[in-house]
Amino acid sequence: MSETHQLEISEVLVDEVSQHPDNANNGDLEALKESIQVNGFFSPIIVQASTGYIIAGNHRWQVANELGMVTIPAIILDVDDEKAKRMMIADNRITRLGRDDPAMLADLLSDLSETDFGLMGTGFSHNDLQTMLDMLDKPMEFDEEPDSDGLGEHDAVDPYIVVPIVDEITGECDSFNITRHDGSVLVANDLQRVREMLGLKKLTSAQIDGYDVEGWA
């Protein structure tokens, strides 16, 4: 059953609230610190009234401490311990479930990169943007033919689309273009997943070094 909370924002002392002891989420404090320094503290934290534990906004509170802020905006909710934990987990999890449209995000970051502040305060670097643009321009490829009877012109390997690249002279397939069904940007580990789906072995460390793909795990 849905429940409506009173969402009144007030200023609370930084040292009067604390991190929830069961919060398993860890984030990038440096990126958040830069965002707060550039954009200001624009989102209140959520605090459980009975304990002073932070339900949402733990990292913003940590950065506020580091920056020497005395007070921060907060919404105080009168919820029991179970509801507080459920809300905390939901806030962390649902944020991760969101996906950017890679083309729209690349366009937005490209526009901001031309401004005086560049990409400061966005959490993205110019290297991130360049990697994104490179991936949009050219889908990843891999060689080595799969152990199967071959793939059709546009075969789907959920959640990917694998397009064979056929040699015009020999008529043999020696590589593939890989894209996602939803159009999102491929990351390096996607290549390993597709290889497994097609019955291929994972690339060795030496082979991975040869690809020189930023962010490879």
C-alpha positions in Angstrom: 0.0 0.0 0.0 1.4 3.4 -1.0 2.2 5.9 1.7 2.7 9.6 1.5 5.4 11.2 3.7 5.7 14.8 4.8 8.7 16.0 2.8 9.6 19.2 4.6 13.2 20.3 4.2 15.1 21.7 7.2 18.7 22.4 8.0 20.3 19.9 10.4 23.7 20.0 12.0 26.2 17.7 10.2 27.3 16.2 13.5 23.8 15.4 14.6 23.2 12.7 11.9 25.2 9.7 11.1 25.8 7.0 8.5 23.4 4.0 8.8 25.4 1.1 10.2 23.9 -1.3 7.7 24.5 0.8 4.6 26.5 -1.3 2.1 26.8 1.3 -0.6 30.2 2.9 -1.4 30.6 5.7 -3.9 33.1 8.0 -5.5 33.5 10.8 -3.0 35.9 12.8 -5.1 33.5 13.1 -8.0 30.7 14.0 -5.6 32.9 16.6 -3.8 33.6 18.2 -7.2 29.9 18.3 -8.0 29.0 19.9 -4.7 31.8 22.5 -5.1 30.7 23.4 -8.6 26.9 22.9 -8.4 26.3 23.4 -4.7 24.4 21.2 -2.3 21.2 20.8 -4.3 19.7 17.6 -2.9 18.7 17.1 0.7 19.6 14.0 2.6 16.9 11.7 4.1 17.2 11.0 7.8 15.3 8.6 10.1 13.8 10.7 12.9 14.2 8.2 15.8 17.9 7.3 15.2 19.4 10.1 13.2 20.6 7.5 10.7 20.9 8.6 7.1 18.5 6.7 4.8 19.6 8.4 1.6 22.5 10.8 0.9 25.2 9.2 3.0 28.0 10.2 0.6 26.7 13.8 0.4 26.9 13.9 4.2 30.5 12.5 4.2 31.5 15.2 1.7 29.8 17.9 3.7 32.0 16.8 6.7 35.1 16.9 4.6 34.2 20.4 3.3 33.6 21.7 6.8 30.0 22.4 6.4 28.1 23.0 9.7 24.6 22.3 8.5 23.0 20.5 5.5 19.5 20.4 4.1 17.6 17.3 5.2 14.2 15.6 5.2 13.4 13.9 8.5 11.1 10.9 8.2 9.3 9.2 11.0 9.7 5.6 9.9 10.5 2.4 11.8 13.8 0.5 11.4 12.5 -2.0 8.9 11.1 0.8 6.6 14.3 2.8 7.0 16.4 -0.2 5.8 14.0 -0.9 2.9 14.1 2.7 1.8 17.9 2.8 2.0 18.3 -0.3 -0.1 15.8 0.9 -2.6 17.5 4.2 -3.0 20.9 2.6 -3.6 19.5 -0.1 -5.9 17.1 1.8 -8.1 19.7 4.4 -8.9 21.9 1.7 -10.3 19.1 0.3 -12.4 18.8 3.5 -14.4 20.5 3.6 -17.9 21.6 6.5 -19.9 20.9 6.9 -23.6 24.5 6.9 -24.8 24.0 9.1 -27.8 22.0 11.7 -25.9 24.5 11.6 -23.0 27.4 12.0 -25.4 25.7 15.0 -27.0 24.9 16.6 -23.7 28.5 16.1 -22.4 29.9 17.4 -25.7 27.9 20.6 -25.3 29.0 21.1 -21.8 32.7 20.4 -22.7 32.6 23.6 -24.8 31.6 25.8 -21.8 33.9 27.6 -19.5 33.6 25.0 -16.7 33.9 22.1 -19.2 32.8 18.8 -17.6 33.5 19.9 -14.0 30.8 18.8 -11.6 29.3 16.2 -13.9 31.3 13.2 -12.7 32.6 12.6 -16.2 36.1 13.4 -17.5 37.1 14.4 -21.1 38.6 10.9 -21.4 35.3 9.4 -20.4 33.6 11.5 -23.2 36.2 10.5 -25.8 35.8 6.8 -24.9 32.0 7.2 -25.2 32.3 8.9 -28.6 34.8 6.2 -29.9 32.4 3.4 -28.8 29.5 5.1 -30.6 31.5 5.6 -33.8 32.8 2.0 -34.0 31.3 -1.1 -32.4 33.8 -3.5 -30.8 35.0 -6.4 -32.9 36.7 -9.7 -32.1 38.3 -12.4 -34.3 38.2 -16.2 -34.0 35.3 -18.0 -35.5 32.7 -19.5 -33.1 32.3 -23.3 -32.6 29.0 -23.4 -34.4 27.5 -23.6 -37.9 27.9 -19.9 -38.2 25.6 -16.9 -37.6 23.0 -15.4 -39.9 23.2 -11.9 -41.2 21.9 -10.3 -37.9 21.8 -12.9 -35.2 20.7 -11.9 -31.7 22.7 -13.1 -28.6 20.6 -11.5 -25.9 21.1 -8.7 -24.9 23.5 -8.2 -27.9 23.2 -8.1 -31.7 26.2 -9.9 -33.4 26.8 -9.0 -37.1 29.3 -11.3 -38.9 31.9 -9.6 -41.0 32.4 -11.7 -44.1 35.6 -11.5 -46.2 34.5 -10.6 -49.8 37.2 -12.7 -51.4 37.1 -15.9 -49.3 33.5 -15.7 -48.2 34.6 -16.6 -44.7 33.6 -14.9 -41.4 36.6 -13.8 -39.5 35.2 -11.1 -37.2 32.0 -9.7 -35.8 30.5 -6.3 -34.9 28.7 -6.3 -31.6 26.0 -3.8 -30.5 23.4 -3.8 -27.8 19.6 -4.2 -28.5 18.9 -1.0 -26.5 21.7 1.0 -28.1 23.7 1.5 -24.9 27.4 1.7 -25.0 29.4 -1.5 -24.8 32.0 -1.9 -22.1 35.1 -4.1 -22.4 33.6 -7.0 -20.3 30.8 -7.2 -22.8 33.2 -8.7 -25.3 34.1 -11.5 -22.9 30.4 -12.2 -22.3 29.6 -12.5 -26.0 32.6 -14.7 -26.6 31.3 -17.1 -23.9 27.8 -17.0 -25.4 29.3 -18.0 -28.8 31.3 -20.9 -27.4 34.6 -19.1 -27.5 37.3 -19.0 -24.8 37.9 -15.9 -22.8 40.7 -13.7 -24.0 44.0 -14.1 -22.1 45.7 -11.3 -20.2 48.2 -10.9 -23.1 45.4 -10.7 -25.6 43.6 -8.1 -23.5 46.8 -6.0 -23.3 46.9 -6.0 -27.0 43.4 -4.6 -27.3 44.4 -1.6 -25.1 40.8 -1.0 -24.1 40.4 1.6 -21.3 38.5 0.2 -18.2 39.1 -3.5 -19.1 38.6 -5.7 -16.0 
